[in-house]
Amino acid sequence: MTTKLTHSKPILVTGAAGDIGAIGRHLTKILLGAGHKVRALVRREDDRSEDLRRLGAEVVLGDLTDLASMHRAIEGTSRIYFGMSLSAAYLEATVNVAAVARYHGVEAFVNMSQMTVTQMSITETTDSPQHKLHWLAEQALTWSGLPVITIRPTVFLESFFLRLAAAGIRSSDELILPLGDSKTSPISAIDVAHAVAVILDDPAPHIGRIYNLTGYESADLNRYANIFSQALGRTIRYRDVPLSVWTDKLLELGVPSHLVGHLTAMAKLHVEGRYDRMTDDLFRLTGRKPMSVYDFVKLHAAEFTQD
Ligand SMILES: NC(=O)c1ccc[n+]([C@@H]2O[C@H](COP(=O)([O-])OP(=O)(O)OC[C@H]3O[C@@H](n4cnc5c(N)ncnc54)[C@H](OP(=O)(O)O)[C@@H]3O)[C@@H](O)[C@H]2O)c1
């Protein structure tokens, strides 16, 4: 990254305490490491906000749907990363942040979206409530006239393999997902954070652009199970489960219905071949090759292994 040290204002990073993809947390670290000041937005004080302070970030508390919080967060900044957890309030939060960003006059607004939006239009949608909110949020940002840069990653390795499949790999050496023989190209959230950092470091050439980010390869779950076996040194098998069994389990575990609706639609789109996609946007932006599943599994080996 070629840090423009002339940019003396803090960069606002929302969702900075997250731990699903944790783009905000990774991004905060990368930007601070490159010499930028970072204002990290969190919802509450806890160990995660303390960690962000220890890293050197200025921590602000607030809710993305709240006007007063957003004035406190945005005033004095001019570059913003906007991302938050999947939720029914996503569109409200996007428009709230955009309205305040317009008021304060920012020079770059990096919007985290999803790759499926590339396949959506005024006449084409999906069954996912979250995809629809992202599509509408992108529409509203275009109308806003803000200097927007749109990031559309495919599914994250962290949510796919760590959140959704690690328990089965640990307990029964099975990669249990309802994805049939579909192919998919999951990307590491760390790679996504690096792409966002490059843009925030020098936003001008990226304004108005859309980046579709995919992982190292597009492959089916049997191949990924083989890669898990090689990386962990024990045999991992893919078990395709009926979608309804999988979603019932998620609901039983207390996963919010908005998220279950999104995951259900994603699984169906996988089976239709809609996640079998590859781009070189990550390499063109960052000069980095995406993290491979082998390297990802090695990095998280402990989380895939029983104590
Ligand atoms: N996961 C995937 O596979 C995937 C793939 C492609 C794109 N994306 C996109 O990536 C984004 C999610 O990024 P991520 O995985 O880095 O998120 P994450 O780790 O889940 O972190 C999201 C953060 O947003 C915060 N948040 C939620 N609602 C908020 C509110 N109303 N006000 C303030 N903060 C709020 C959460 O706070 P608390 O910690 O307090 O809850 C959390 O820290 C979404 O736009 C999603 O569509 C995800």
The ligand as an SDF file (V2000), in Angstrom:
LIG
                    3D

 48 52  0  0  0  0  0  0  0  0999 V2000
  -20.1890  -13.2890    5.7290 N   0  0  0  0  0  0  0  0  0  0  0  0
  -20.1040  -13.4510    4.4040 C   0  0  0  0  0  0  0  0  0  0  0  0
  -19.9330  -14.5720    3.8990 O   0  0  0  0  0  0  0  0  0  0  0  0
  -20.1990  -12.2510    3.5190 C   0  0  0  0  0  0  0  0  0  0  0  0
  -19.9830  -12.4070    2.1480 C   0  0  0  0  0  0  0  0  0  0  0  0
  -20.0700  -11.2900    1.3210 C   0  0  0  0  0  0  0  0  0  0  0  0
  -20.3730  -10.0410    1.8610 C   0  0  0  0  0  0  0  0  0  0  0  0
  -20.5820   -9.9360    3.2170 N   0  0  0  0  0  0  0  0  0  0  0  0
  -20.9310   -8.6280    3.7590 C   0  0  0  0  0  0  0  0  0  0  0  0
  -20.0150   -8.2560    4.7730 O   0  0  0  0  0  0  0  0  0  0  0  0
  -20.6920   -7.4170    5.7150 C   0  0  0  0  0  0  0  0  0  0  0  0
  -20.5030   -8.0040    7.0970 C   0  0  0  0  0  0  0  0  0  0  0  0
  -19.1310   -7.8800    7.3940 O   0  0  0  0  0  0  0  0  0  0  0  0
  -18.4400   -8.6840    8.5380 P   0  0  0  0  0  0  0  0  0  0  0  0
  -18.6250  -10.1530    8.3340 O   0  0  0  0  0  0  0  0  0  0  0  0
  -17.0840   -8.1370    8.6710 O   0  0  0  0  0  0  0  0  0  0  0  0
  -19.3440   -8.2830    9.7730 O   0  0  0  0  0  0  0  0  0  0  0  0
  -19.2550   -8.8120   11.2880 P   0  0  0  0  0  0  0  0  0  0  0  0
  -17.9560   -9.4440   11.5460 O   0  0  0  0  0  0  0  0  0  0  0  0
  -20.5060   -9.5660   11.5180 O   0  0  0  0  0  0  0  0  0  0  0  0
  -19.3140   -7.4250   12.0660 O   0  0  0  0  0  0  0  0  0  0  0  0
  -20.4220   -6.6080   11.9370 C   0  0  0  0  0  0  0  0  0  0  0  0
  -20.4210   -5.5690   13.0360 C   0  0  0  0  0  0  0  0  0  0  0  0
  -21.5380   -4.6890   12.8070 O   0  0  0  0  0  0  0  0  0  0  0  0
  -21.9660   -4.2660   14.0660 C   0  0  0  0  0  0  0  0  0  0  0  0
  -23.3430   -3.7720   13.9890 N   0  0  0  0  0  0  0  0  0  0  0  0
  -24.4530   -4.4750   13.6920 C   0  0  0  0  0  0  0  0  0  0  0  0
  -25.5330   -3.6690   13.7330 N   0  0  0  0  0  0  0  0  0  0  0  0
  -25.0770   -2.4420   14.0910 C   0  0  0  0  0  0  0  0  0  0  0  0
  -25.7040   -1.1970   14.3240 C   0  0  0  0  0  0  0  0  0  0  0  0
  -27.0270   -1.0330   14.1770 N   0  0  0  0  0  0  0  0  0  0  0  0
  -24.9330   -0.1480   14.6920 N   0  0  0  0  0  0  0  0  0  0  0  0
  -23.6010   -0.2940   14.8570 C   0  0  0  0  0  0  0  0  0  0  0  0
  -22.9380   -1.4410   14.6300 N   0  0  0  0  0  0  0  0  0  0  0  0
  -23.6780   -2.5100   14.2530 C   0  0  0  0  0  0  0  0  0  0  0  0
  -21.8650   -5.5030   14.9490 C   0  0  0  0  0  0  0  0  0  0  0  0
  -21.8070   -5.0820   16.2810 O   0  0  0  0  0  0  0  0  0  0  0  0
  -21.8850   -6.1050   17.5350 P   0  0  0  0  0  0  0  0  0  0  0  0
  -20.5610   -6.7940   17.5230 O   0  0  0  0  0  0  0  0  0  0  0  0
  -22.1130   -5.2150   18.6700 O   0  0  0  0  0  0  0  0  0  0  0  0
  -23.0210   -7.0370   17.2090 O   0  0  0  0  0  0  0  0  0  0  0  0
  -20.5740   -6.1260   14.4540 C   0  0  0  0  0  0  0  0  0  0  0  0
  -19.4910   -5.7330   15.2390 O   0  0  0  0  0  0  0  0  0  0  0  0
  -22.1480   -7.3880    5.2940 C   0  0  0  0  0  0  0  0  0  0  0  0
  -22.3210   -6.2690    4.4820 O   0  0  0  0  0  0  0  0  0  0  0  0
  -22.2700   -8.6430    4.4690 C   0  0  0  0  0  0  0  0  0  0  0  0
  -23.3190   -8.5920    3.5550 O   0  0  0  0  0  0  0  0  0  0  0  0
  -20.4970  -11.0010    4.0610 C   0  0  0  0  0  0  0  0  0  0  0  0
  1  2  1  0
  2  3  2  0
  2  4  1  0
  4  5  1  0
  4 48  2  0
  5  6  2  0
  6  7  1  0
  7  8  2  0
  8  9  1  0
  8 48  1  0
  9 10  1  0
  9 46  1  0
 10 11  1  0
 11 12  1  0
 11 44  1  0
 12 13  1  0
 13 14  1  0
 14 15  2  0
 14 16  1  0
 14 17  1  0
 17 18  1  0
 18 19  2  0
 18 20  1  0
 18 21  1  0
 21 22  1  0
 22 23  1  0
 23 24  1  0
 23 42  1  0
 24 25  1  0
 25 26  1  0
 25 36  1  0
 26 27  1  0
 26 35  1  0
 27 28  2  0
 28 29  1  0
 29 30  1  0
 29 35  2  0
 30 31  1  0
 30 32  2  0
 32 33  1  0
 33 34  2  0
 34 35  1  0
 36 37  1  0
 36 42  1  0
 37 38  1  0
 38 39  2  0
 38 40  1  0
 38 41  1  0
 42 43  1  0
 44 45  1  0
 44 46  1  0
 46 47  1  0
M  CHG  2   8   1  16  -1
M  END
$$$$
